[in-house]
Amino acid sequence: MSSDFEGYEQDFAVLTAEITSKIARVPRLPPDEKKQMVANVEKQLEEAKELLEQMDLEVREIPPQSRGMYSNRMRSYKQEMGKLETDFELTGQEPISLLTQYLAYTSAQCIVVK
């Protein structure tokens, strides 16, 4: 039973490493490649969610006295999944430079002063 869980863990680790790498590359891609990479990452995120569901089912089958360790690992994997989803959502936003923020702030100050 735990060997199934450990197999899912290995698959999850490989998949999340691939997703992390692709998320980092998305902002630097030309628009046509970016669209394709985004679709690929979305697909892989779904696969990762499915793996988590399978792992969760495996944990439920573990006797209660042995379940704690696996439950803690699942919490960690779910947090990692949430971070990946957040990072992916942030790739769609253009970063605002400090200069742009400063100019917006000083413009607002000038308007208030007048």
GUSE-111905 format. One record per residue (C-alpha): x, y, z; residue number from 1; residue in three letters. Coordinates in Angstrom, 1 decimal, padded with zeros to 4 digits, always signed. Example, Ala and Ser with C-alpha at 12.3 -4.5 7.8 and 13.67 -1.06 7.14 Angstrom:
BEGIN
+--------+--------+--------+-----+------+
!     xx !     yy !     zz ! pos ! code !
+--------+--------+--------+-----+------+
! +012.3 ! -004.5 ! +007.8 !   1 !  ALA !
! +013.7 ! -001.1 ! +007.1 !   2 !  SER !
+--------+--------+--------+-----+------+
! end
This chain:
BEGIN
+--------+--------+--------+-----+------+
!     xx !     yy !     zz ! pos ! code !
+--------+--------+--------+-----+------+
! +000.0 ! +000.0 ! +000.0 !   1 !  MET !
! +002.6 ! +002.5 ! +001.0 !   2 !  SER !
! +004.6 ! +001.6 ! -002.1 !   3 !  SER !
! +001.7 ! +002.9 ! -004.2 !   4 !  ASP !
! +001.8 ! +006.1 ! -002.2 !   5 !  PHE !
! +005.6 ! +006.4 ! -002.6 !   6 !  GLU !
! +005.2 ! +005.9 ! -006.4 !   7 !  GLY !
! +002.7 ! +008.7 ! -006.5 !   8 !  TYR !
! +005.1 ! +010.8 ! -004.4 !   9 !  GLU !
! +007.8 ! +010.3 ! -007.0 !  10 !  GLN !
! +005.5 ! +011.1 ! -009.9 !  11 !  ASP !
! +004.4 ! +014.2 ! -008.0 !  12 !  PHE !
! +008.0 ! +015.3 ! -007.4 !  13 !  ALA !
! +008.9 ! +015.0 ! -011.0 !  14 !  VAL !
! +005.8 ! +016.7 ! -012.2 !  15 !  LEU !
! +006.1 ! +019.6 ! -009.8 !  16 !  THR !
! +009.7 ! +020.1 ! -010.8 !  17 !  ALA !
! +008.7 ! +020.3 ! -014.5 !  18 !  GLU !
! +005.9 ! +022.7 ! -013.7 !  19 !  ILE !
! +008.2 ! +025.0 ! -011.7 !  20 !  THR !
! +010.7 ! +025.0 ! -014.6 !  21 !  SER !
! +008.0 ! +025.9 ! -017.1 !  22 !  LYS !
! +006.4 ! +028.6 ! -015.0 !  23 !  ILE !
! +009.8 ! +030.3 ! -014.7 !  24 !  ALA !
! +010.2 ! +030.2 ! -018.5 !  25 !  ARG !
! +006.7 ! +031.5 ! -019.4 !  26 !  VAL !
! +007.4 ! +035.3 ! -019.0 !  27 !  PRO !
! +010.4 ! +035.2 ! -021.3 !  28 !  ARG !
! +008.6 ! +033.4 ! -024.2 !  29 !  LEU !
! +007.3 ! +035.0 ! -027.4 !  30 !  PRO !
! +003.5 ! +035.2 ! -027.4 !  31 !  PRO !
! +002.8 ! +032.2 ! -029.6 !  32 !  ASP !
! +005.1 ! +029.9 ! -027.5 !  33 !  GLU !
! +003.8 ! +031.5 ! -024.3 !  34 !  LYS !
! +000.3 ! +030.4 ! -025.2 !  35 !  LYS !
! +001.4 ! +026.9 ! -025.9 !  36 !  GLN !
! +003.4 ! +026.7 ! -022.6 !  37 !  MET !
! +000.5 ! +028.1 ! -020.6 !  38 !  VAL !
! -001.8 ! +025.4 ! -022.0 !  39 !  ALA !
! +000.9 ! +022.8 ! -021.2 !  40 !  ASN !
! +001.3 ! +024.0 ! -017.6 !  41 !  VAL !
! -002.4 ! +024.0 ! -017.1 !  42 !  GLU !
! -002.6 ! +020.4 ! -018.2 !  43 !  LYS !
! +000.3 ! +019.5 ! -015.9 !  44 !  GLN !
! -001.3 ! +021.3 ! -012.9 !  45 !  LEU !
! -004.5 ! +019.2 ! -013.5 !  46 !  GLU !
! -002.3 ! +016.0 ! -013.6 !  47 !  GLU !
! -000.7 ! +017.1 ! -010.3 !  48 !  ALA !
! -004.1 ! +017.6 ! -008.7 !  49 !  LYS !
! -005.2 ! +014.1 ! -009.9 !  50 !  GLU !
! -002.1 ! +012.6 ! -008.3 !  51 !  LEU !
! -002.9 ! +014.4 ! -005.0 !  52 !  LEU !
! -006.4 ! +012.9 ! -005.1 !  53 !  GLU !
! -004.9 ! +009.4 ! -005.7 !  54 !  GLN !
! -002.5 ! +010.0 ! -002.8 !  55 !  MET !
! -005.3 ! +011.2 ! -000.6 !  56 !  ASP !
! -007.3 ! +008.0 ! -001.3 !  57 !  LEU !
! -004.2 ! +005.9 ! -000.5 !  58 !  GLU !
! -003.8 ! +007.7 ! +002.9 !  59 !  VAL !
! -007.4 ! +007.0 ! +003.7 !  60 !  ARG !
! -006.7 ! +003.3 ! +003.3 !  61 !  GLU !
! -003.9 ! +003.4 ! +005.8 !  62 !  ILE !
! -004.7 ! +002.2 ! +009.3 !  63 !  PRO !
! -005.3 ! +005.2 ! +011.6 !  64 !  PRO !
! -002.3 ! +004.5 ! +013.9 !  65 !  GLN !
! +000.0 ! +004.8 ! +010.8 !  66 !  SER !
! -001.8 ! +007.6 ! +009.0 !  67 !  ARG !
! -000.3 ! +010.6 ! +010.8 !  68 !  GLY !
! +003.0 ! +010.7 ! +008.9 !  69 !  MET !
! +001.3 ! +010.4 ! +005.5 !  70 !  TYR !
! -001.2 ! +013.0 ! +006.5 !  71 !  SER !
! +001.6 ! +015.5 ! +007.2 !  72 !  ASN !
! +003.2 ! +014.8 ! +003.9 !  73 !  ARG !
! -000.1 ! +015.3 ! +002.1 !  74 !  MET !
! -000.5 ! +018.7 ! +003.8 !  75 !  ARG !
! +003.0 ! +019.6 ! +002.6 !  76 !  SER !
! +002.2 ! +018.5 ! -001.0 !  77 !  TYR !
! -001.1 ! +020.5 ! -001.0 !  78 !  LYS !
! +000.7 ! +023.6 ! +000.1 !  79 !  GLN !
! +003.3 ! +023.1 ! -002.6 !  80 !  GLU !
! +000.4 ! +022.7 ! -005.1 !  81 !  MET !
! -001.2 ! +025.9 ! -003.9 !  82 !  GLY !
! +002.2 ! +027.7 ! -004.3 !  83 !  LYS !
! +002.5 ! +026.4 ! -007.9 !  84 !  LEU !
! -001.0 ! +027.6 ! -008.8 !  85 !  GLU !
! -000.2 ! +031.0 ! -007.3 !  86 !  THR !
! +003.1 ! +031.3 ! -009.1 !  87 !  ASP !
! +001.4 ! +030.3 ! -012.3 !  88 !  PHE !
! -001.3 ! +032.9 ! -011.9 !  89 !  GLU !
! +001.3 ! +035.6 ! -011.3 !  90 !  LEU !
! +003.1 ! +034.8 ! -014.6 !  91 !  THR !
! +000.1 ! +036.3 ! -016.5 !  92 !  GLY !
! +000.6 ! +039.6 ! -014.9 !  93 !  GLN !
! +003.2 ! +042.1 ! -016.1 !  94 !  GLU !
! +005.6 ! +043.2 ! -013.4 !  95 !  PRO !
! +005.4 ! +046.8 ! -012.4 !  96 !  ILE !
! +008.8 ! +048.4 ! -012.2 !  97 !  SER !
! +009.8 ! +050.5 ! -009.3 !  98 !  LEU !
! +010.2 ! +053.5 ! -011.6 !  99 !  LEU !
! +006.6 ! +053.1 ! -012.8 ! 100 !  THR !
! +005.4 ! +052.8 ! -009.2 ! 101 !  GLN !
! +007.4 ! +055.9 ! -008.2 ! 102 !  TYR !
! +006.1 ! +057.9 ! -011.2 ! 103 !  LEU !
! +002.5 ! +056.9 ! -010.4 ! 104 !  ALA !
! +003.1 ! +057.9 ! -006.7 ! 105 !  TYR !
! +004.7 ! +061.3 ! -007.6 ! 106 !  THR !
! +001.9 ! +062.0 ! -010.1 ! 107 !  SER !
! -000.7 ! +061.3 ! -007.5 ! 108 !  ALA !
! +001.1 ! +063.6 ! -005.1 ! 109 !  GLN !
! +001.2 ! +066.4 ! -007.6 ! 110 !  CYS !
! -002.5 ! +066.1 ! -008.2 ! 111 !  ILE !
! -003.2 ! +066.2 ! -004.5 ! 112 !  VAL !
! -000.9 ! +069.2 ! -003.9 ! 113 !  VAL !
! -002.6 ! +071.3 ! -006.6 ! 114 !  LYS !
+--------+--------+--------+-----+------+
! end
